[in-house]
Amino acid sequence: MDVHLIAVRDGDGGPEVLLSRRAGAVYAAGHWHFPSGHVDGPFEDVVTALVREAREETGLVVEPGDVRAAVTVHHRSPAGGARVGFFFEVRRWAGTPQILEPEVCDGMEWFPLDALPEPMVAYCRAGLDAYRAGAAVALHFQEPGDPIGHDPAVHRLRLLPGR
């Protein structure tokens, strides 16, 4: 299970989100993505994992009570690996974001929601698009040969209707 931090702040031109650029020997190096990670072991829940990952990757201190469910995405990569990602919105934290894991991150910036950077990991962009659409659950099943990076011509996001 993956956890993704959608840190949102009010910018001069409207809401902005924090993104980090993946680097080194990791999946999608050079692509922008939310600060994120995996649930560690059978005794860590997704909120605890998000709070831990936020601190480890960005230095932001997030209180569990400030974490809001944004969207859950069932994803399949072009290579066929499937995973479930929990995307959480956070609008309050302590600290200033900084790169704390330079071996896997070489950039961290705030971006307006209407001016997102490229290249962006397709899975991350799918989660952000689902969040912006107000979906609670989405599917993002990529096909073999699909790019790792977001490509508007390869639209694989399916929003599931709610109640």
C-alpha positions in Angstrom: 0.0 0.0 0.0 1.2 3.5 -0.9 0.5 6.8 0.9 0.7 10.1 -0.9 0.8 13.6 0.7 -1.3 16.2 -1.1 0.0 19.2 0.9 -2.1 22.2 -0.2 -1.4 25.8 0.5 -2.9 29.1 -0.7 -0.6 30.7 -3.2 -0.9 34.1 -4.9 -2.8 32.6 -7.8 -4.8 30.0 -5.9 -4.1 26.6 -4.4 -0.7 25.1 -4.7 0.5 21.5 -4.1 3.9 20.3 -3.0 5.7 18.0 -5.4 9.2 16.4 -5.3 11.3 15.2 -8.2 12.4 11.6 -8.0 16.1 11.0 -8.5 18.7 8.3 -8.3 18.0 4.6 -8.8 14.3 4.8 -8.2 11.2 4.2 -10.3 10.5 7.2 -12.5 13.7 9.2 -11.8 13.4 12.7 -13.1 9.6 12.8 -12.8 7.6 14.9 -10.4 5.5 13.1 -7.7 3.9 13.8 -4.4 6.0 13.0 -1.3 5.0 9.4 -0.8 6.0 6.0 0.5 4.8 2.6 1.7 3.1 1.3 4.8 5.9 -0.3 6.9 4.9 -3.6 8.4 1.7 -5.1 9.7 1.4 -2.7 12.6 1.5 0.7 10.8 -1.8 2.1 9.5 -2.0 4.4 6.4 -2.3 7.7 8.4 0.7 6.8 10.6 2.6 6.0 7.4 1.7 9.3 5.9 2.8 11.3 9.0 6.1 9.3 9.1 6.8 9.7 5.3 6.0 13.5 5.4 8.6 14.0 8.2 11.2 11.6 6.7 11.0 13.1 3.2 10.1 16.7 3.7 10.6 17.6 7.3 7.0 18.6 7.6 5.4 17.7 11.0 1.8 16.6 10.3 -0.6 15.8 13.2 -2.8 12.8 12.5 -5.9 14.8 13.2 -5.0 17.1 10.3 -4.9 14.3 7.7 -8.0 14.1 5.4 -8.9 11.3 3.0 -8.7 12.6 -0.5 -8.9 9.6 -2.9 -8.0 6.0 -3.1 -6.5 4.8 -6.4 -6.1 1.2 -7.6 -3.2 1.4 -9.9 -1.5 -1.0 -12.4 1.9 0.0 -13.8 2.8 -0.6 -17.5 4.8 -3.6 -16.3 1.7 -5.1 -14.6 2.4 -4.5 -11.0 -0.7 -3.5 -9.1 -1.0 -1.5 -5.9 -3.4 0.6 -3.9 -2.6 4.2 -3.2 -4.1 6.3 -0.4 -3.9 10.0 -1.3 -4.4 12.3 1.7 -4.9 16.1 1.8 -3.1 18.1 4.4 -3.6 21.8 4.8 -1.9 22.3 8.2 1.6 21.3 9.3 4.7 22.6 11.1 8.0 23.3 9.4 9.2 24.3 5.9 9.5 21.6 3.3 13.0 20.6 2.4 14.8 17.7 0.7 15.8 15.2 3.4 16.5 12.2 1.1 18.7 13.6 -1.6 19.6 10.1 -2.8 16.0 9.7 -4.1 14.9 13.4 -4.5 16.6 16.2 -6.2 13.9 18.9 -6.3 10.9 20.0 -4.2 8.6 22.9 -5.1 5.1 24.3 -4.8 3.1 24.3 -8.0 -0.3 25.9 -8.8 -2.9 23.3 -9.5 -3.4 24.8 -12.9 0.4 24.8 -13.8 1.7 21.4 -12.9 5.2 20.4 -14.0 6.2 17.8 -16.6 7.2 15.1 -16.6 4.9 13.9 -13.8 4.5 10.3 -12.8 1.2 9.1 -14.5 0.0 7.4 -11.3 0.5 10.6 -9.2 -1.2 12.7 -11.8 -4.1 10.3 -11.9 -4.5 10.6 -8.2 -4.3 14.4 -8.4 -6.9 14.5 -11.2 -9.2 12.2 -9.3 -8.8 14.4 -6.2 -9.6 17.5 -8.2 -12.7 15.8 -9.6 -13.9 15.0 -6.1 -13.8 11.2 -6.6 -13.5 8.9 -3.6 -12.1 6.0 -5.5 -10.5 5.7 -8.9 -8.9 3.1 -11.2 -5.7 3.8 -13.1 -4.8 0.6 -15.0 -2.0 1.3 -17.4 -1.3 -1.0 -20.3 2.0 -2.6 -21.4 3.9 0.1 -23.4 2.2 3.0 -21.7 4.6 5.7 -20.5 5.5 6.1 -16.9 5.1 9.8 -17.2 1.7 11.5 -17.6 0.6 11.8 -21.2 -2.8 13.4 -21.8 -3.1 11.2 -25.0 -2.9 8.1 -22.9 -5.9 8.5 -20.6 -6.3 5.5 -18.2 -8.1 7.2 -15.3 -11.5 5.9 -14.4 -13.4 7.6 -11.7 -15.9 5.4 -9.8 -19.2 7.0 -8.9 -20.1 7.4 -5.3 -23.4 7.0 -3.6 
